[in-house]
């Protein structure tokens, strides 16, 4: 980046842009300019469970749920018409120093805790997962995303550190990021998301 725009270099050559959105996800810590940010990479495991009555969990009638407390989790509607995605929050998510080093084998303790959470709080789901997915995500110390300009990167909007909330908030984040990229401002109050708060 420079004062007039951004040059993007790839294996296919260079392209010049007025503005770039940098959204590296769990690879943010590997970028030199972002190493000053206190970002952590966590391994996140989600599981999908068959619904006893899939219509009750259809997107039209079932919201995204976030439960806090002793058994904390998030739960998503059956967008495929059959399964409900559940992510447990009450067990610490393992740290890793690289998105490439996550362990994709489910931890038996996590599997047991997830089954117990479903039995206790989501009894309309069959408590044996039919799918398990593990991915790496980038977390900030306060679990809020880092969205906005970053002091050493002119003409760049940074969007990272969504702390496993990116999917749930994607429509709002997308609107904010588009505003910043196109006009440099947004009508949404995003001061609490400023990357500078983390330095």
C-alpha positions as CSV (number, residue, x, y, z in Angstrom):
1,X,0.0,0.0,0.0
2,X,1.0,3.6,-0.6
3,X,-0.7,7.0,-0.5
4,X,-2.2,6.5,-3.9
5,X,-3.5,3.0,-3.7
6,X,-2.4,-0.6,-3.3
7,X,-0.4,-2.9,-5.5
8,X,-1.3,-6.6,-5.2
9,X,1.4,-9.0,-6.3
10,X,0.5,-12.6,-7.1
11,X,2.0,-15.5,-9.1
12,X,0.1,-14.2,-12.1
13,X,1.5,-10.7,-11.9
14,X,0.7,-7.3,-10.4
15,X,-2.6,-5.4,-10.2
16,X,-3.2,-1.9,-9.0
17,X,-6.3,-1.0,-6.9
18,X,-7.5,2.2,-5.2
19,X,-8.4,0.3,-2.0
20,X,-8.1,-3.3,-0.7
21,X,-9.9,-5.2,2.0
22,X,-7.5,-7.4,3.9
23,X,-9.4,-10.2,5.6
24,X,-6.8,-12.9,6.3
25,X,-8.7,-14.8,9.0
26,X,-6.5,-17.2,11.0
27,X,-3.5,-16.3,8.9
28,X,-3.5,-12.7,10.2
29,X,-0.6,-13.3,12.6
30,X,1.6,-14.4,9.7
31,X,1.4,-11.0,8.0
32,X,4.3,-8.8,9.1
33,X,2.2,-5.6,9.4
34,X,-0.3,-7.3,11.7
35,X,2.1,-8.9,14.1
36,X,1.7,-6.0,16.5
37,X,-1.9,-7.0,17.1
38,X,-2.5,-9.4,20.0
39,X,-4.4,-12.0,17.9
40,X,-4.7,-15.6,18.9
41,X,-5.5,-18.6,16.7
42,X,-8.0,-21.1,18.2
43,X,-9.2,-24.4,17.0
44,X,-13.0,-24.4,16.7
45,X,-15.0,-27.6,16.4
46,X,-18.6,-27.6,15.4
47,X,-21.0,-30.5,15.1
48,X,-24.2,-31.1,13.1
49,X,-27.1,-33.1,14.7
50,X,-30.2,-34.5,13.0
51,X,-33.4,-32.9,14.1
52,X,-36.3,-35.1,15.1
53,X,-38.6,-32.6,13.4
54,X,-36.6,-30.7,10.8
55,X,-39.4,-28.2,10.1
56,X,-39.1,-26.9,13.7
57,X,-35.5,-25.9,12.9
58,X,-36.1,-24.5,9.5
59,X,-34.5,-21.0,8.9
60,X,-38.0,-19.4,8.6
61,X,-38.9,-20.5,12.2
62,X,-35.7,-21.1,14.1
63,X,-33.3,-18.2,14.8
64,X,-29.5,-18.4,15.4
65,X,-29.2,-19.0,19.2
66,X,-26.3,-18.1,21.5
67,X,-26.6,-19.5,25.0
68,X,-24.4,-18.3,27.9
69,X,-24.0,-19.8,31.3
70,X,-22.5,-23.1,32.6
71,X,-23.3,-24.8,29.3
72,X,-22.7,-22.2,26.6
73,X,-23.2,-22.8,22.9
74,X,-24.3,-21.4,19.6
75,X,-26.9,-23.2,17.5
76,X,-27.9,-22.5,13.9
77,X,-31.0,-23.4,11.9
78,X,-31.2,-26.5,9.6
79,X,-30.2,-24.7,6.4
80,X,-29.8,-28.0,4.7
81,X,-33.3,-29.1,5.8
82,X,-32.1,-31.9,8.1
83,X,-29.2,-31.0,10.5
84,X,-28.6,-28.3,13.1
85,X,-25.1,-26.9,13.6
86,X,-24.0,-26.6,17.3
87,X,-20.8,-25.1,18.6
88,X,-19.9,-25.5,22.3
89,X,-18.4,-22.4,24.0
90,X,-18.1,-23.6,27.6
91,X,-15.0,-25.7,27.0
92,X,-11.8,-23.7,26.2
93,X,-10.8,-23.9,22.5
94,X,-7.3,-25.1,22.0
95,X,-4.7,-22.5,20.9
96,X,-2.4,-23.1,18.0
97,X,0.4,-21.0,16.5
98,X,-0.6,-21.7,12.9
99,X,-3.9,-22.3,11.1
100,X,-2.1,-25.2,9.3
101,X,-1.5,-27.1,12.6
102,X,-5.0,-27.7,13.8
103,X,-6.0,-31.2,14.9
104,X,-9.0,-32.3,13.0
105,X,-9.7,-35.4,15.2
106,X,-12.5,-34.6,17.6
107,X,-11.5,-34.5,21.3
108,X,-13.5,-37.3,23.2
109,X,-14.1,-34.8,26.1
110,X,-15.6,-32.3,23.7
111,X,-17.7,-34.9,22.0
112,X,-19.1,-36.0,25.4
113,X,-19.7,-32.4,26.5
114,X,-21.5,-31.6,23.2
115,X,-23.7,-34.6,23.5
116,X,-24.6,-33.6,27.1
117,X,-25.4,-30.1,26.0
118,X,-27.7,-31.4,23.2
119,X,-29.5,-33.8,25.6
120,X,-30.0,-31.1,28.2
121,X,-30.8,-28.1,26.2
122,X,-31.7,-29.2,22.7
123,X,-33.8,-32.4,23.3
124,X,-35.4,-32.1,19.8
125,X,-32.1,-33.1,18.3
126,X,-30.7,-36.6,18.1
127,X,-27.6,-36.3,20.3
128,X,-25.1,-38.2,18.1
129,X,-23.5,-35.9,15.6
130,X,-23.7,-36.9,11.9
131,X,-20.9,-34.5,10.9
132,X,-18.0,-32.9,12.7
133,X,-16.0,-30.0,11.4
134,X,-12.9,-28.3,12.8
135,X,-11.4,-25.1,11.6
136,X,-9.0,-22.4,12.8
137,X,-10.3,-18.9,13.7
138,X,-8.6,-15.6,14.7
139,X,-9.6,-14.2,18.1
140,X,-9.0,-10.8,19.7
141,X,-8.6,-10.4,23.5
142,X,-12.1,-8.9,23.8
143,X,-13.7,-11.4,21.3
144,X,-14.8,-8.5,19.0
145,X,-13.6,-8.2,15.4
146,X,-10.9,-5.8,14.2
147,X,-12.6,-3.8,11.4
148,X,-11.3,-0.5,10.0
149,X,-8.1,1.2,8.9
150,X,-4.8,0.1,10.3
151,X,-2.2,2.9,10.8
152,X,0.7,1.3,8.8
153,X,-1.5,0.2,5.9
154,X,-2.9,3.2,3.9
155,X,-5.8,2.5,1.6
156,X,-6.5,-0.8,3.3
157,X,-9.5,-1.8,5.3
158,X,-8.6,-4.5,7.8
159,X,-11.3,-7.1,8.7
160,X,-10.1,-9.9,10.9
161,X,-10.3,-11.4,14.4
162,X,-14.0,-12.2,14.3
163,X,-13.6,-14.6,17.2
164,X,-16.0,-17.2,15.8
165,X,-18.8,-14.6,15.3
166,X,-18.0,-13.8,11.7
167,X,-20.7,-16.1,10.1
168,X,-23.4,-14.8,12.5
169,X,-22.6,-11.2,11.8
170,X,-21.6,-11.4,8.2
171,X,-24.4,-9.3,6.7
172,X,-23.7,-6.4,9.1
173,X,-19.9,-6.8,8.8
174,X,-20.2,-6.9,5.0
175,X,-22.1,-3.7,4.9
176,X,-19.6,-1.9,7.1
177,X,-16.6,-3.2,5.2
178,X,-18.1,-2.2,1.9
179,X,-18.9,1.3,3.2
180,X,-15.3,1.7,4.4
181,X,-13.8,0.4,1.2
182,X,-16.0,2.6,-1.0
183,X,-16.2,5.8,1.0
184,X,-13.8,5.5,3.9
185,X,-16.7,5.9,6.4
186,X,-19.8,4.1,7.6
187,X,-23.0,5.2,9.4
188,X,-22.6,2.3,11.8
189,X,-20.7,3.0,15.1
190,X,-17.7,0.7,14.9
191,X,-15.4,2.5,17.3
192,X,-15.4,-0.6,19.5
193,X,-14.0,-2.6,16.5
194,X,-11.1,-0.3,15.6
195,X,-7.9,-2.2,15.1
196,X,-6.0,0.6,16.9
197,X,-7.8,-0.4,20.2
198,X,-5.6,-3.6,20.3
199,X,-2.3,-1.8,20.2
